[in-house]
Amino acid sequence: MAATFPSPMPTGMGAALGLSGLRLTRRGRAVAVVLALAVSIPLMGLGGRAVANEPGRPTEVTVHTVAPGETLWGYASEIARPGEDVRDVVARLRELNELSSGALLAGQVLLVPVP
């Protein structure tokens, strides 16, 4: 006569997902954490407006994705106040976005101060 053993009862979150036999190794947990961060960090930038801090006063900004053909000079021209030098606004945009040059790529995300 063969002995039979009862199967373990599925419990917890794994059982609810049908993964009662899944066990992650240390490396598997690390990979899961890295993947979760890789998905969640870009989603943090999807807020429509944000506040970027300058020393002394906050600056209200909008998040803008660069389209083909758009330039930093064009953004600066749009947000420059009357009589304000557009070169100064370009420099402020470069500093705000930590850009090493004025070159933009399509799809790049920029913080643009609200006029």
C-alpha positions in Angstrom: 0.0 0.0 0.0 1.4 3.4 -1.1 1.5 6.3 1.4 -0.2 9.5 0.4 0.7 12.9 1.8 -1.8 15.7 2.0 -0.9 18.7 -0.3 -0.1 21.9 1.5 -2.9 24.4 1.8 -2.3 27.5 -0.3 -2.3 30.6 1.8 -1.4 34.3 1.5 -1.0 36.5 -1.5 0.7 33.9 -3.7 -2.3 31.6 -3.3 -4.7 34.4 -4.4 -2.6 34.9 -7.5 -2.3 31.2 -8.2 1.5 31.3 -7.3 1.4 29.2 -4.1 4.6 27.3 -5.1 6.6 30.3 -6.2 9.6 31.2 -4.0 12.0 34.0 -4.9 15.7 33.8 -4.3 17.7 36.8 -3.1 18.6 37.5 -6.7 15.0 37.1 -7.8 13.8 39.6 -5.2 16.5 42.1 -6.2 15.4 41.8 -9.9 11.8 42.3 -8.8 12.7 45.5 -6.9 14.8 46.8 -9.8 11.9 46.2 -12.2 9.4 47.9 -9.9 11.7 50.9 -9.6 12.2 51.0 -13.4 8.5 51.2 -13.9 7.6 53.6 -11.1 10.3 56.2 -11.4 9.4 57.4 -14.9 5.7 57.6 -13.8 6.6 60.1 -11.1 7.3 62.7 -13.8 3.8 62.5 -15.2 2.4 65.1 -12.9 1.2 68.1 -15.0 2.7 70.8 -12.8 5.5 70.8 -10.3 7.4 73.3 -8.2 11.1 73.6 -8.8 12.9 75.4 -6.0 15.4 78.2 -6.5 17.2 79.6 -3.5 14.7 81.9 -1.9 11.6 81.3 -3.9 9.8 78.4 -5.6 9.1 78.5 -9.4 5.9 77.0 -10.8 6.7 74.9 -13.8 5.0 72.7 -16.3 6.3 69.4 -17.6 6.7 69.5 -21.4 7.8 66.7 -23.8 9.9 68.1 -26.7 8.4 67.6 -30.1 10.6 67.4 -33.3 11.8 70.8 -34.4 11.2 72.6 -31.0 14.1 74.6 -29.6 15.1 76.0 -26.2 15.2 79.4 -27.8 11.6 79.0 -28.9 10.5 78.1 -25.3 12.5 81.1 -24.0 10.9 83.4 -26.5 7.4 82.3 -25.4 8.0 82.7 -21.6 10.2 85.8 -21.6 8.6 88.8 -20.0 8.4 92.1 -22.1 11.9 93.6 -22.2 13.6 90.5 -20.8 16.6 89.3 -22.7 15.8 85.9 -24.3 19.4 84.8 -23.7 18.9 85.1 -19.9 15.8 83.0 -20.2 17.6 80.3 -22.2 20.3 80.3 -19.5 17.6 79.9 -16.8 16.0 77.0 -18.7 19.3 75.3 -19.1 20.0 75.6 -15.3 16.5 74.5 -14.3 16.8 71.4 -16.5 20.5 70.8 -15.8 21.3 70.9 -19.5 25.0 71.1 -20.6 24.0 72.6 -23.9 21.0 74.2 -25.6 20.5 71.1 -27.8 17.1 69.3 -27.4 16.0 65.9 -28.5 12.5 64.9 -29.5 10.9 63.1 -26.6 13.1 64.8 -24.0 11.1 66.0 -20.9 11.7 69.6 -19.9 10.5 71.7 -16.9 9.3 75.0 -18.3 8.5 77.9 -15.9 4.9 79.1 -16.1 4.8 82.7 -17.6 
